[in-house]
Structure formats: C-alpha cells, structure tokens
Amino acid sequence: MSWRLTGRPEAPPLVCAGRVQNAMRLTALDEAAEALGLKPMQGLAEAKAIWPPLDAAMADEAADARFLAAIADWCDRYTPLVAIDGRAGLFLDITGCAHLFGGEDALLQDVLARLKQLGLDARGAIAASPGLSCAIARHGGGGVIGVEEAEAALTPLPLDALRLPPDTVARLARLGLRQVGDLLALPRAPLTRRFGPDVVLRLDQALGQEDEPISPRRPLARLSVERKLAEPVTGEEDLMALSAKLAVALKPQLETHGLGGRLFELLLFRVDGQVFRLHAGASSPLREPKRIAALFSERFQAVHDDLDAGFGFELLRLNVLHADTFAGAQQDFSGSSDGAASLDAFIDQTVARFGADCLLLPVAHESHLPERAGLLRPAFQAGTTQAVSQNHAPLRLERPFRLFARPELMEAIAPVPDGPPILFRWRRTQHQVRRAEGPERIGAEWWVDGEAAPPRDYFRIEDEAGRRYWLFREGLYGETPPRWFMHGVFA
C-alpha cells in the first residue's frame, strides 16, 4: 500500500523539495504537479522553469517518518503485523484477518475508503507475496491479485516495480530491457552472471517463488480482544467501563492457555486516525478483570491531560504483550486466597499511576562478589513478595547487616601474611582487634574482571569496644603488597 499528495482545488501544483546530492530536487508531488509532467528527483529550478507558479515546500524527512508511523499505528485496526516499506508505503500481513472484514476485496476497499476520508490518495493491492503487492500498488492498477495471475500482472510493469537499484535498472534499460516481461523470457544463468543475484531474487519474490518475510514494527501480542463501537465515545468514564468489559472478555483466553498477563496494552483508535497506546504492568501473572481494569483506571488518571478524545474513539483493543504461567492459589479456611494480592494490587496500581521506577525491590543477582549479589529492580518486574523471598537466599549470620555499595580502602597490620589483622585504621579512627574469624576466600569473577583480578580474603572482626566489622584483604603477599578494604558492619 502506498499513497501520494492529493490535489488542492483552485491552488497551484504543490511539490516538496529537499537537498539530494548537493542539489535541490523534487521529493514528492501532488496530482496536479504530476499532470504537468514533473517527476521525483527532478531539479527544483527545472521544475520552476516548466511551471513558474509552482508551490514548493521544504521536505521534512523526520516529519514524514512520524506521519508514516502514525498511519502504521492506524493500520493496526486491520492486523497487528504492519511493516514500513520505504518512505511512503506499508506492508500489512492480513493472513487470517480478511474474513473479519468480509473478505480481501472488502478489506482493501475499507482501507482505501478510510484513508481517503483522512485526505490520503492511497493505492493498495493484495497478493500472495509482498513483492507482488508492492509492484501492483505502486506501478499497477491495484486490487486483489490471485496466485495464478501473478505472471500476467507483472509482465507489463516497468522494472522499477521489482525494487531494483536505480543503476541496475539503467543498465538493463541500455540493453532494451524495460519491462518485467522482458526478464521473464530470459535464461536465468546469464542474467545472474551479468547483473548479479538481486535481479533473479527480486523476480522470484514478486512471483511468490521465494519467501520474503516482513518485519513487523511492533511485537505481536500473545492474546488480544477488541470492541468496535457503533458510536464514538469521548468520556473517560465510558472508556474505563469499556476497558473493564474487555478485561472480562480476555479472562477466558488466559484461562484456556493457563496464563496470566504481566504486561497489558490498551489501544484507543480515534475517528480521525490517531491511536493512543496505554501500557500497564503487573507484578505477578494476572487474569482477574477487576484488577486489570483498576490498572488502566490508574493509567487514565496519569495521562488525563494528554489523552485528547477529539471527536471520539471508535475502536478499543486490549493486548497481552507478555504473559507467564498462572499458578492457582490455595484458599485458606476463610475461603480467601488473597494472601499477597493486596500488596500486589498496591504495587501494580502505584506503578500504573506514577511510573515503573517509583517502587523498587531488592532481588538476588547471580554473582559471588557481595557488592554485585543484589540489585534493585522495579517492583512489578521483581514479582510478588513471595517471588522476591524465593529469589533471595536465606540470610546468613556471617554476612553483615549493612553492606557498603563500594568497599572502602583502609590500613591494617597483620602479624602473619595470611592471618587476620591485629590493628586497623578506618575513617581516621584506629581500632584494636580483640577477636577475628576467617579467612573466607572469594575469588574474582574472571569473566567480568579478567583473569588477573586478585582474590579476596574476608575476616569477621571485633574490636575492643565490641563493634564488629567485615573486611577483606585484596591480593596475596608477593611483589605487590595486598590492600585492605572495609566492606560492611554487623548490627
């Protein structure tokens, strides 16, 4: 599917011009400019000489890309598999979707009619391969092309329809090969030797003989439900009520697959083509409609000022972007299984209102160096309180209650090379050691710090005042003297 600028009644022809190869050239034209014989990549000065009243606007590639992305979002109403094709085209994989709109012909007509209402002169085609649909949409008459009609539809098209590089098209044209049909009659081997494999590859892709998967711009949702509205809605209360109904409709799908949603996406399709996306995460697999609706209720409150309903929303869709296995909870004698549900609900609703980083929970990390063995992660990613407790190993008494984020350099005197210190100075204070336990050797992580990283010998120290510390000696006695560090204090 591709489009171009539409003509403006009682206005001069409109073109967009940008700097290409150190020259101002036409990058886009409306119908009136095309009727004058102007072409893309033509010099702006030459175009002005042909038609002096020409209205030229500076091209804005960034704005064009944003506009194309907005149209791609709008096309999500037909299929979630939407890919961008160049500067003015989209690929839609409608496999399994056409019957929802009355068939392929009805779907194509609906797409083109709606885009025309948005002010776009769009051209589209439906075919068995992306290459064929692109060729027919950009250089043919559009429509639905069957598999048996592929060769006949491609034959009269120019070589540009195969999406070949311009220099390759020019080289082929010098040999009198100007249409796709000219290539179909030639033997493959000489064509490949002279022009490379791309010519044959593009030809096979257009004929559907070579696979050409498209890359969707957004990940495919695990599960999805949607609701089309007979009349657009604008009120926030109506949107929350509809999202609650979508959550109810989503629950059977989650139960069938034994899943619970961890990341939900609510899409709001406005009648003028704009699409709003609201995301809400859960700290544990979730399928209860009331809790899902509560998440988006908080999201509506958070984006209240940015959610412009305009003339209303005509389509709502609820997606599950990420899901995990849902484990049922055993009820207690009171008939309730909501032991940790209240905390999980608090975490989910708070994160939905104030953002993912507003609540952090400690989680274990696979590292045997103490300062790397724990991390702070957003609460909804860390999981429920039960999952967090399972993620942490039981607290060992030989570890200090307070661990410094970075070990602090100190001075120490040890009577024997591998023994504990008898005196150390830390933070300008001297401490006499009364008791010591250790050493506990912890090797460096060679895959992170390198093989030359020195090991650590940890000691549990008690001074004469009864204060207890956790310190270590880095390195071994040899050519380079080891260093001492304070890493934590016991309660």
N, C-alpha and C positions, 0 to 999 in steps of 0.2 A: 504494500500500500504506500502511495506517495501522494504529494499534493503540491500546489503552486499558488501564487498570489492571484486573487480574483480581480477582475477589472472594476474600476470605480466609475460609475456613470458621471458624465459631464466633468471629467477630470483628465489631465494629461496622462499619458502612459507612465507607469511607475516602475523603477528598477532600483535594485540595491547594488552598490559598487564597493569594492574593497581592494586593498593593495595585494596584488598577486605578481610575484617575480618582478618587484620594483616598478610595477605599472598599475594604474587604476583600471580595473576590469569589472565587467558586469558579473555579479554572482547570483542574482535572482531577478526574474522578470514577471510582470503580470501578463494577462492575456492580450491586452492592447499593445504592449511592447513586442510580444511575440508575433502579433499580426503585422507589425511593421518590418519583420524580417530580422530583428535583433536576436542575438544568440548569447548564451552564457559564455563567459571568458572573453567576450569581445571588449575591445578597448572603450573606455568611457568617452574619450574625446571623439572617437569614430562614431559612436552611437549618438553623441550630441550633434555631430555634423549631419547625420542622416535625419535626425528629428530634433531641431533646436528646443522645442517646448518640453522636452523630456524631463520628467521629475525624477531626480536621482537622490537616493538616501544612502547614508553610510551604512555598510554592513556591520552587524554586531554578532560575531560568532558565538559569544558567550550567551547572549540573549536568545539566539536561535536554538542553542543546545538546551537551554532551560525550557523553551517553548516546546521543543520536541519531547523532552522528558515529561512535561505536563500532559501532552497528548498520549504518551505511552501509559501514564497513570490512568487516564480516562479510558483507554482500551482494556484495562483490567476488568471492566464490566463484562467483556466477552470471553476472555481467557486469562489466566494468570501467567501464561508463557508468552511474554512480549519482549522482543529484542529490537534494538535500534539498528537501522540499516542506513548507513551513511548520514548525510546532513538533512535529508528530507524524506525519510522512509521508515517504515516499521515492518517487522515480521511478527505475525500472530500465528502461533501454533494452535489451531482450533480442533485438533484431534479429540473426538468425544464431546465436543461442545456444540456443534452445529445443530443437533436435534433440539437443543433447548431454545432455539430461535426460529424453528420452523424449517430447518434445512440450510444448506450452504447458500443458495440464491437469496433466501430471505435474510440470512445473516449479513451477507455482503451489502444488500440494499439498505438494511438498517444502519450499518456502519456509515455508508456514504451519505445517507439522508441526514443522519445526526451531525456529521461533520459539516455538511452544507449549512445546516442551521447555525453552526458555530462560526460560519464565514469562511470555510475552507473548501477549495475546489479540489477534492480528493479523488484519486483514481486507485482502484483496487482490483485484485484478481485472486482467485482461489485455485490452487493447483496442488498436485501431489508432491511437488518439490519446491523449496524456497527459490531456487534459481529460476524455475519456470514462472512462478507467480511474480517475481521481481521483473522479469523480462516483459511479461504481458502487461503488468501495471504501468511500467514506465514507458514502454515503446509500442504497446499494442492497444487493443480496444477494451481490455479489462474483461471481467466476467468470470465464470466458472469454467475451467478447462479440465476435461477428463484425461485420464492416463493415455487413452488411445488417440487423443487429439494433440498430444504434446508436439510431435514432429511437425505436423501440419501447421500448428500455431507458431512455431519458431521459425519456419522456413522463410517467410517474408520480412522478418525483423532485421534491423541493422546489427552489425557486430557489437556495437556498444551494449546491446541487450545482454550479452554474455558477461558483462562486468570485467572485461579485459583491460589491462593498462592502455592508456592512450597511444603510447609508442608502438605497442603490438598491433593495435587497430590500424595505425598508419602504415605499418609495414605490410600488413595483409591487404590494405587498400591499394598499395602500389602494385600488387600482383593481380588486381582486379577482383579481389575477394571482398565484397561489401555487405553481403547478407549472410545470415546464419545458414541458409540453404546451400550457399556456395561451399561451406565447410563440410556439410553432411555428405556431399558427393565425393570428397577427397579421401584417399587412404590415410589411415592414422599414423603409420610409422614415419613417412616423410614429413608429415605435418609436425610431429613431435621433434624430430631431429632439427628442423629448421627454426621453429618458433618456441620450442620448449614444451614442457608438460602442461603448462597452465591452460593452453588453448583447448586441449582434449579434455582436461579435467573440468573446465567450466561448461563445456558442451555436454559432458556426461551428467553433470549436476543438473543442468537445465532439463535434460531428458529423463531425469529420475533414475539413471543407471548408476549413480554414485551418491552415497549418503552425504548430506550436508546438514548436520545438526545445528540448530540455532542456540545461542547462549542467552537465556532469559536475563533481563537486567535485575530481577529480584528473585530471591529463593522461593521455591514452590511450597505452599502451605501444606502441612500434614493433613489437616482437616479444615473444612470450610462450610459455612452456611450463609445464606443471604436472603434478603427480603426486598422485593420490588414494591414500590408504593404507588397506588393509584393516584394519589395527590401528594405533592411535595410537602414536607414538614419543615418547620423552622424553629419551633420551640425546643429548648434544651430538655424540658421535662418529657416531651414526646420522644426525643432521641434516646433518653435514658430508658424509657419504657420499651422502646423497640430493641435496644441492646439487651435488655433483660429477656425479651422473648427469643432473641437469637441465642442467648446462652442456654435457654431451656431446650431449644431445638438442637443445640450442639451436644448436649449430655448423652443422648442415645449413641451417637457416633463414638464418643470417648469410651462409653461402656462396652460397645461392641469390640473395640480394639484393645480394651484393657489398659487404656492410657489416661493420663491426667495432664492437662495443659500447664506448661511452665512460662510460655510467652504467647500472649494473645495480641491480635491486631484487629482493630475496628476501622473499616474503610467507609467513608461517607462520600457518596458521589453527588455533587451538586448539579443542578439542572443546566448550568452554564458550562459544564465540563470540568470544573476544578474538583480535585479529590483531596480529602483530608485523611490522614492516617494517624490513628491514636494507638500507642503501644502500652501494654500493661503486663508486668511480670508477676509471677507467683513464686514464693519461697519454697513451695512444695507442690507436687503434682495436684492439680485442681480440676474438679469437674462439677462442683456444686454451683448451680446457676446463680444463686443469691450472692455468693462471694465473687463470681466473675462480674456480675452486674455492679457490685459495690466497687470493684476496681475501676471500672470505667466511669462510675459516678464521680470518683475522686479525680480521674483524668479530665472529665468535663469541667470540674471546678478549677483545675490547674490551668487549663487552656481557654478559659471562658472568654478572655478578651481577644484571643487570636482566632477563635472559631467564628468566622463570618458565614452565616447561613445564606446570605443573599436572597435569592428567590426560592430557596428551599432545597432539601435533599430528596432525591427520588429513588435512591438505592443504598442499602446498607449491607455490609458483609462482615462477618466475624470469622477470622482465620486463627488457626492454631499454628504458630510458626515453629514452636519447639514443644515437645511432649516427652514425658517419661512414663515408665510403668507405674500404674496406680496400685498401691498396696492398701487393701482394706484394713480398717482399724477395728479391733475387738471392743465391743461395748462393755462397760462396767455394770455393776448391779443397779445403777440408777437408770440404765438404758441409754447412756450417753457415751459417745466415742470421741468427744471433742477435747481430749486432754491437752493437746498443744495447739488446737485450732484457734483459740483466742489470740495467742501470741502470733501465730502465722498470719491471721487476719489483720492484726495491728501492723505487722511488718509490711504486708502487701499494700494496705491502704495508705500507709505513710509514704512508702516509696512511690506509689502512684501519684500522690499529691506533690511531694517535694523533690522527687528525683532519686536516681539509683544510689547516689553516694551519701544520702542523708543518714543511713543506718549501716554500720559496719560491724561484722562479727569476725572473731578470730577463727582461723581454720589451720589445720596441720598442712605442712608442706614437706615434700619428700627431700629432705636434706638432713645430714647428721651434724652439720655445724649449728650450734644453738641459735645464733642470730638469724639463720635462714629457715629454721624449722617451723616457723609460724608466720602467717600472713593475715592481713585484714582485707576482707572482701565484702562487697555489698551483700546485705543480709539476704536479699532474695536469691542471690547466686549461691550463698553458702548453704542454704537449705533450712529445714526446720531445726528447732532446738535439739530434737532427738538426733537428727543427722549430724549436727555440729558436735554433740557429745560423742557420737560414734567415730567421728573423724579425728578426734583428739585421743591420744594415748592417755591412760591413767596418769595422774600427776605423781611423779616420783619424788620421794623425800630428799634425794641427794641433789635435786635441782633447786636453784634459789627462787624465792618468791618474786623477787624483782630482777629482771634480766635487762641489762643495758642494750640499747639498739646497736651501739658500737662499743667494742671493748676499749677501755681507757688505759693508756700507757702509764706504767708505774715503775718504781725502783724496788728491787728486792735483793736480799742476801741469803744464799743457801749454803750450808756447810759442806754438802756433797753435791756433785753435779746433777744427779737425778733425784735429789731429795727435795722436800718442801722448804720454803723459806723460813728463817727464824726471825727476820725483821724485814718490814717493807714500808715504803713511803708512798702514800697515795693522797692526792689532793692537798699537798703541802702538810700532811699530818703523818707522823711516824707511828707505826703500830708494832708492838712486840707480840710475837706469835706464842700462844700457850698450847694449843692443840692443832694438829693437822692430820688430814686424811687424804690419801692419794698415793701415786698419781693415777688419773684416768686419762688414757691416751685417746685422742680423737684425731684421726688422720684427715688431711686436707682433701677436698674434692678435686681430684686431678683433672676431671673432665670440665671443670669450671675454672679453677685457679692455675692449672698447669701441673706437670709432674714435679717441678722444682719447689712447689709450695711446702713450707715446713709443717710438721705435725705440731699438735698441742698436747701438753700435759697439764690436766686440770687438778687443782687441790681445793679441798674444803678447809678453810682456815678459821680459827677462833682466836681473837686477841685477848689480852689480859683484862679488858673491860667486858668480855663476854659477847662482843659483837662478832658475827660470823659472815664470812665473805667467800666468794667463789672466784678464784683467779687461776691463771694458767701461764705456763712458760711456753713461748713460741720458739721452736727450733731446738737443736741439740748443741751441746758444747763441742767446739771444734775451732776452725779458723775464724768463724764469725760468732761472737758471743750471742746467746739467746736473749730474747726480750720478754719482759713480764707485763701482763695485762690484767686489769680488774674487769670482770665480766658480769658480776651480779652480787647481790647481798641477800642473805636469808632473813626471814622475819624474826 
